[in-house]
Amino acid sequence: MRRGPTVYEVAERAGVSIATVSFTFRRPEKVKEATRHLVHAAARELGYIPSGSARGLAGGRTGALGLISLDYRPHAAPEIAGISGSGDANDDFRSFPVFVDEVQRGVEQECWRRGYAVMVAGANPSNAEAVLTDMAGRVDGFALFFAGMADDAEVRRVAERLPVVLLSGPGDDALSTVRVDNAAGMRALTQHLVETHNLRHLRFVGPTYDSDRRERYDAFRDTLRAAKLPVPRRPLAAAGDHREAISDLMRRNELPDAFMCVNDEVALAVMDTLRELKIDVPGQVAVTGFDGLVSGRLISPQLTTVRQPMEAMGATVVRVLIDRIEQPGIPAVSECLPVQLMVRQSCGCQPNS
């Protein structure tokens, strides 16, 4: 294969330094427009295509950020989320986009604006270490979804080499976090059902295996306790079998006034189950979610939920990573973004969006 032109040749042709060539492709906002035109013209004339190593010559960087989900699921299979369907991606509009997709879009948009590429990877607890190590060798920093599913020591080992941001968790001196105010959102949602709709028997539905979900469940319990209402001892369907759990409640004549679901995906699955069991929502049982997915506005009844600023979370991740890349000595930060209660039809209200 013929050797391609190098960054040195582009710099010589454009009459600029190799650092300027690198910044033109990696951080174009830092280069004057006239200089960018010179560099791009030289690159076109020579047939130059920047590689990761060439783009990193100015600072030993790749010009790429990574995004890893440690709870990887192919979203083309609706039944994985408890939604009935054949598995065809076109079978159910609710299979995409979900929370991870919305945050990823925010990451991609901010990376595009800041001149960075994005690498995306999926993993699970069985291969998390290999994926983390591989990603660390390819990017200048990366963010982790569901970091609690990875070995803490491995995450910290990687964080000693390059910036890592967790999308949840309290944060500490070594690891930055970007999260939302889960407790405030769930508290507002629970209070709405109790105070506005006078509901007294509420059940929390879904697993609580990470810090975001645990914060929501704890806030749900604390709000019920403060209102002197019955507090369930454990979440319903913590293992994910919503149909069996709800059918069991029906057999025992113990349906609650409301199912408060850990996220919108679970809420959509619960509403499907209730529909199949001929239980009216919200006439017999209210249902709520947490995320603010587009699909919650497209179903009937529309889903009452707590909206996370998902795209803003992605953009914040990029900002935090780039700050730590460009200023290696700055301390880790913990960013907590506000959420918004969205009352709609599934709790008995009319939609406000």
N, C-alpha and C positions, 0 to 999 in steps of 0.2 A: 504493500500500500504506500502511495506517495506521501511523503512528509508534508503536512500542511504548514501554512505560514504561522509564524510565532508572534507572541505579544511584542517581542523586541522589534520585529519587522514593522508591525503596525505603528509602534511608537516612533520609529525612525521615519516612516512615510508621513505620519501626521505632524511630526516635529514636536512631539510632547514626550513626557517621561512615561515609563512603563506603569508607574503608579496611577497616572492620569488615565491610561487605557483601562487599567483594572477598575478604577472608580466609575468610568463611563459605563461599563457593563454591569457593575455590581451596585453602585450607589449613584445613579445618574443625577439625582437632585443636588449632589455636591459638586457637579461640574458645570461650568458655564455653557450655555446653549451653543455658542459659536464653536467652542472646543469640542463639544459632543459631536457636532456636525463634521468637524475635521476627522475625528477618530472613526466615526461610522463610515465616512467616505473612504478612508484608507482601508478599513476592514473589508468593505465591499469590493474595492479594487483588487485586493490581495486574496479574496475568498477566505478570510479569516473567520473562524467560529470559536468563540471563547470556551475554554474548558474550565472545569472547577479549579484545577491547579493554576491556570493562567489568571483567572479572576482573583485568586487569592494571593498573588505575588506581593501586593502592597502590604498585606498584614497577616499572611499565613492563614488565610480563610478560604472557605469554599463558596461563600455567597449564598448558602442555602440554610434553611431552617427545617426542622423535622417535627412531625406530629404523629404520635403513636397512641392508638387505642388498645388498651390491654383487656378489653372485653369485646374483641372483634366478632362481629356477626355479619354475614352477607345480608344486606337489607333487601335483597331481591326475594327473600323467603318470608312472606308475611306470617306463616304459622309459627316461626321462631318467637315472635313477639306475642303469640297467643291470638293472632288474628286469623280467622278462617280464610282459606284460599288454596289454590292449587300449587302455589310456589312460583308462579309466573310473576315477574316484576310488574307486569301491566295489570295484574289481577286485582290489586287493591291499592288505591292511591295513598293509603296510610303507611305503606312500608317505606316511604321515602318522601321528603327528608325527615330524619329524626334529629335528636339533640346533637349528636356528634357531627352530623352533616352540616347543621346550621353554624356551629362553632368553626368547623373547617372552612366554611365559606368566608367567615370573617378573617381567618388567618390568611387565606389566599388573597383576599382583597387588599389587606394591609401589606402583605409581602410584595404584591405587585406595585403598590404605591411607593414602597421603600426600596425597591430594586432587588429583592431577594427571591430566590426560587424556594419551592416547598417540596419536601419529601414526605409522603404519607405511608404509614405502615400499620398493619394490624397484628395483634399478638394475643396470646392467652397465657395463663400461668405456666403451662408446660414449656413454652418456648420464649418466655419474656426475656430471660437473660441474654439469649442469643440475639434477639431483635434489638435490645437496648445497645448491646456492644456494637453490632453492625451499624446501627444508625449513628452512634457516637463517632464512628470513623468517617462519616460522610457529610456531616453538617457542622455548623458553628454553634448550634444550640437546639434544643427541642423541648416540646411540651408533651406531657403525659396525661391521657384520660385514664381514670380508674387506677391510679398509681397504687392503691392499697392491694391490688392483685399481684404486684411484683414484690420481690424481696427487697426490703428497705436497705439492706447493706449494699446490694447491687446498684440501686438507684443512687445512693450516696457516693459509691465508688465512681460512677459515671459523672456525677455532679462535681467531683474534684477536678475533672478534665475540661469540662465545658458547662455553660449555663443550662440548667434544667428548670422548667416551670411545671408545677403540678396544677391540673385543672380540678381542684378541690383540696381540702385539707387545711389545717391551721397555719402551716408554714413554720420555718425556723431559721436559724442563722445560715444554714447551707442551701436551703431549697426555697425558691420563690413560689408563690401560689397566686392563682387567679380563681376566684370563686364568687358565689352570689350569697345573699343573705337568706339562706334556706329557712332559718328559724323565723324570721320576720314574715316571710311569705306564707309559711304553713300556719303560723299563729293568726294572721289576718284571715286566711281562708277558713280556718276552724271557727274563729269568732263570727264570721259571716253566717255560717250555717247555724250556729247556736243562737246568735242574737237576732238575725234578720228572719230566719226561717223557723226558729224555735225547735230545732232538732235536738234530740237528747241521746240517742243511741247511735254512735258513730263508730265505724271500723276502718282501720288503716290497712290498705291492701298492697302487698308487694314485698320483695326482698329488701333488706337493709344492710347489704354487704360492704358498702363504702361510706365514707364520712358524710357525703351529701345526703344520702338516704337516711342515715342515722340521725342527722340533724333534723330532718323533716319529721321523722317518727318521734323523736324526743320532744320537739315543739308541739306536735299534736297531743301527746300525752300531758305535757305541762299545761296546755291551754284547757284541756278537759278537767284536769285536776283543779285549776284555778276557778273554773266554773262550777265545781262540786258536782261533776257528772261522772258516770261510770268510765273507768279507764281500762281498756283491754290489756290483758297481760302480755300479748304478743301480736305481731302483725298477722293478718289473714293472708293465706296463700304465699307464705314466705319462700316456698320452693317453686312458685310460679304456676301451680295448677289452679287457676281461677275458677274454672268450671266446676271441678269437684268440690272446692271449698264453698262456693255459693250454693251448689246443689245440696250439700250437707246442711247448710244453714236453713234452707227451705224445708228439708225433711224434719228438722227439729223445730220448725216454726220460729226461727230466731233471726229473720232478716232484720238488719239495722235500718235506721232512718237514712243513712248515707254511707256510701263507700268512698273513702278519701284515698285515692291511689297515689303511689309513690312517684309516678310520672305519667305523662299523657299516653305513652304506649300501653301501659297497664290499664289505664282508664278506658281506652278504646276497646281493649280485649274484654274488660268487664262489661261494658255496654253491649258488646256483641252477645256475650253469654246471657245477660239479662233479657235481651230481645228474644233470643232463642227459647228462653224459659217463660216467655210471655209475662214478664215483669215490666211494668211501665216506668220509664225514666222521663221526668222526675216525679210522676204521679204517685208511685209506690215507694221508690227509692231514689235519692239524689246520688249523683256521681260527680266526683271532681278529679282533676289531674294536677300536674305540676310540670311545666316546661314552656307551654305556649306554642306548640307546633301548629303549623298551618292546617294540618288535617283536623285539628280540633274545631276549626271554624267552618269546615266543609261538611261535617256530619250533622245529623238531626236526631236529637236536639244538640245544639252547639254546646261544646264542653266548657264548663266553668273551670278555670285553672289559674295558676300563677305563672306569669310570663317571665322567663329569664331573658336577659339581653344577650342572646347567644352570639350574634355577630360581633357585638361590642366586646364580649369575652375573648373572641378570637383575635380581634385587633389589639386588645390589651396584652394578650400573650406575646404578640410580636413586639410591641413596644418594650415590654419588660425584658425580653430576650435581647433585643438589640442594645438596650441601655447597658446590660451586663456584658455584652460582647465588646462594646466600645469603651466601657469603663470597668475593667475586670475587678477593681478593688472595691466597688460599691457593695453594700450589704444586700442580702436577699430581702425581698419585699413581699407583703401579702396584700393583694388588692381584693376588696370585697365590693361587688357591684350590687346596686339595689334591684329589687324585683317589683312586679306590678300585679295586683289582684285583678283578674278579668272575670267578672260575673256574667254568666250567660244562661242558657236555658236548662242545662242539665242539673242545676240546683233549684230551678223554679223561677229564676229571674229572666228578664229580657236581656239580650246581649248589649254590651256597651262598646263593642268594636266589631 
